[in-house]
């Protein structure tokens, strides 16, 4: 959480927060602030997006100082744009506080960088489901698979079987490293490192569940050297986690 977000929490009269906002963050809210849960979780009863947006308008028009608090960054698969445009439509002034998206910050907590100059010069961020809850049919999986050596996938657990199949059909290697980071950057964080071809049985054995960020690519191997949280608990890190693979796989994909 940024210092600007902390300042906003300390100033707000009412905080409308998502399910992915950790409870420790809410402790920064000023005493007496009203807390309104507006979390949307796949497969569970959730407020409708339009109702959330109109609730923000209602609170603002009542003279309240409102903070709409989202996990990660509001403009990265966070529907922040939709809500802000409703405020524009209703002539409600607002400001945007950038956040740290889980596809970067969450992976950093797992010791996995999204870029490394010896492995990739591009990275693609994508969502595992659209507004209907299905795998987005507008994603060109062949282009994504061939055009980006590192894929970072949000909300992909529900349809991971379909996604794995599409990536394999598009030519990604079955032995390519893949990682699942659940409850990233919280005390409940769990990390599963596997391969694209073994992702489904590995997930079943591990018993992991959303929320999770998923990453595919050679950068996953760097966790062996960059798992700083593991090192704090006594894990021995590897100084050369890529071995000779960096030269072989540079910008492959």
Secondary structure, 3 states (H helix, E strand, C coil): CCHHHHHHHHHCCEEEECCCCCHHHHCCCCCCCEEEECCCCCCCCCCCHHHHHHHHHHHHHCCCCEEEECCCCCCCCCCHHHHHHHHHHCCCCCCCCCCCCCCCHHHHHCCCCCCECCCECCCEEEECCCCCCCCCCCCCHHHHHHHCCCEEEECCCCCHHHHHHHHHHCCCCCCCEEEEEECCCCCCCEEEEEECCCHHHHHHHHCCCCCEEEEECHHHHHHHHHCHHHHHCCCCCCCCCCCCHHHHHCCCC
